[in-house]
Amino acid sequence: MPNLVNRLLSTEYDSVLGKSEGVIICTLGGVKVPEFERLRRELAKENVRLRMVRGSLLRRAMAERGFESSPEMLAGTIGIATGSIEGTLHAAKVLTSPEVKKIGKLQLRGAIFDGTLMGPADAALLAGLPDKRTLRARLLACLSGPGRSLVTLLNAVPSSTVRVLQARVDAAPKSPENPTEGTAPAA
């Protein structure tokens, strides 16, 4: 019976690795159920699924996909967060957030991102990558910057002229008999 269960789990892990665009591998030893559920809810906001897995079966599924993992990567109680590329970035941010670090029981062990197996240091660097919305905003700022500068430059000449004329009008002496005198420059 255990062989059947192991084969079913191995098949499930293989399909999860095949369907997911990104996978974060982390330790879950010592994480209590309320903390684990809170993490799952936070990750579910971006359609990321966090689950506990058997390290030996995950190692086999990764080997079938062409990923050679080190024994340290899959030692102990292991969890994987799977989802899209955006979801994987979100998972890396959540799993390296100060609240999770405060718990102190969860460590990143690696990641599979864009078809590449990464170690713990590279997996932690995923948290610093911007998401798609941030990249779009930065690209828009780069594209609109030169146009905005050109409009500001073209607007500077008429606005400077208007300010000089207004300063002259304000500086012109006004006579008490004719208050409109001196308000317009002589042509």
C-alpha positions in Angstrom: 0.0 0.0 0.0 2.7 2.6 0.8 4.2 2.1 -2.7 0.9 3.0 -4.2 0.7 6.1 -2.1 4.3 7.1 -2.9 3.6 6.6 -6.7 0.4 8.8 -6.4 2.3 11.5 -4.6 5.2 11.3 -7.0 2.8 11.6 -9.9 1.1 14.6 -8.2 4.5 16.3 -7.5 5.6 15.8 -11.1 2.4 17.3 -12.4 2.7 20.2 -10.0 6.2 20.9 -11.2 5.1 20.6 -14.8 2.2 23.0 -14.4 3.8 25.7 -12.2 5.8 28.5 -13.7 7.7 28.9 -10.4 8.3 27.0 -7.3 9.8 28.1 -4.0 11.2 25.4 -1.7 11.3 26.2 2.0 11.6 24.5 5.4 8.5 24.2 7.5 9.9 22.5 10.6 8.5 24.1 13.7 5.9 26.2 11.9 2.7 25.9 13.9 -0.7 25.4 12.2 -2.0 28.9 12.7 1.2 30.4 11.3 1.0 28.0 8.4 -2.6 28.8 7.6 -1.9 32.5 7.8 0.9 32.0 5.2 -1.4 30.0 3.0 -4.0 32.7 3.1 -1.5 35.4 2.3 -0.1 33.4 -0.6 -3.6 32.5 -1.9 -4.2 36.2 -2.7 -1.9 35.8 -5.7 -3.1 32.2 -6.5 0.0 30.6 -4.9 -0.5 27.3 -3.2 1.7 26.3 -0.2 1.9 22.7 0.7 4.0 20.3 2.7 5.8 17.6 0.6 7.9 14.6 1.1 11.5 15.5 0.3 12.5 12.1 -1.2 9.5 12.1 -3.6 10.0 15.7 -4.5 13.7 14.9 -5.3 12.5 12.1 -7.7 10.0 14.4 -9.4 12.7 17.1 -9.8 15.1 14.6 -11.2 12.5 13.5 -13.8 12.3 17.2 -14.8 16.1 17.5 -15.0 16.8 19.3 -11.8 19.5 18.0 -9.5 18.9 19.1 -6.0 21.4 18.9 -3.2 20.6 16.7 -0.1 20.5 19.9 2.1 17.9 21.5 -0.1 15.3 18.8 0.6 16.3 17.7 4.1 13.8 18.0 6.9 10.2 19.1 6.7 9.8 20.7 3.3 7.2 22.9 1.8 6.7 24.2 -1.7 4.9 27.3 -2.9 3.8 26.9 -6.5 2.2 29.3 -8.9 2.7 31.7 -11.8 5.8 33.8 -12.3 4.1 36.7 -10.6 2.8 34.4 -7.8 6.3 33.1 -7.3 7.7 36.6 -6.8 4.9 37.3 -4.4 5.6 34.1 -2.5 9.3 35.1 -2.2 8.3 38.5 -0.9 6.0 37.0 1.7 8.3 34.2 2.8 11.2 36.7 3.3 9.1 39.4 5.0 10.0 40.6 8.5 6.8 39.0 10.0 7.9 35.6 8.7 11.5 36.1 9.6 10.3 37.0 13.1 8.8 33.5 13.4 12.3 32.2 12.6 11.2 28.8 11.7 11.0 29.1 7.9 14.0 29.3 5.6 14.2 29.4 1.8 16.1 26.4 0.5 15.8 27.0 -3.2 13.5 27.8 -6.1 12.7 26.8 -9.6 12.1 30.0 -11.6 11.9 30.3 -15.3 13.2 26.7 -15.8 16.3 27.2 -13.6 17.0 25.6 -10.3 18.3 28.2 -7.8 19.9 28.0 -4.4 18.8 29.7 -1.2 20.6 32.9 -1.9 19.2 33.3 -5.4 15.7 32.3 -4.1 15.9 35.1 -1.5 16.9 37.6 -4.3 13.6 36.9 -6.0 11.9 38.9 -3.3 13.7 42.0 -4.7 12.5 41.6 -8.2 9.6 44.0 -9.2 6.3 42.5 -10.3 4.7 43.1 -13.7 2.7 46.2 -12.6 5.8 47.9 -11.2 7.8 47.1 -14.3 5.0 48.6 -16.5 5.0 51.8 -14.3 8.7 52.1 -14.6 8.6 51.6 -18.4 5.8 54.2 -18.7 7.9 56.7 -16.7 10.9 56.1 -19.0 8.8 56.6 -22.1 6.9 59.6 -20.8 10.0 61.4 -19.3 11.4 62.9 -22.5 8.0 64.0 -23.7 7.3 65.6 -20.4 10.7 67.4 -20.5 10.0 68.7 -24.0 6.6 70.1 -23.0 8.1 71.8 -19.9 10.8 73.3 -22.1 8.4 74.6 -24.7 6.1 76.0 -22.0 9.0 77.8 -20.3 9.3 80.6 -22.9 5.7 81.8 -22.9 5.4 81.5 -19.2 8.6 83.4 -18.6 7.4 86.1 -20.9 4.2 86.4 -19.0 6.0 86.6 -15.7 8.2 89.4 -17.0 5.3 91.4 -18.3 3.4 90.9 -15.0 6.4 92.0 -13.0 6.6 95.2 -15.1 3.0 95.9 -14.6 3.3 95.4 -10.9 6.4 97.6 -10.8 4.9 100.5 -12.8 3.9 103.6 -10.7 0.2 104.2 -10.4 -1.1 107.7 -10.2 -3.9 108.5 -7.7 -6.0 110.4 -10.4 -6.0 107.6 -12.9 -5.6 104.1 -11.3 -5.5 102.4 -14.7 -2.5 104.4 -15.8 0.7 102.5 -15.6 -1.0 99.1 -15.6 -0.2 98.4 -19.3 3.2 98.7 -20.8 3.7 101.4 -23.4 4.1 100.1 -26.9 
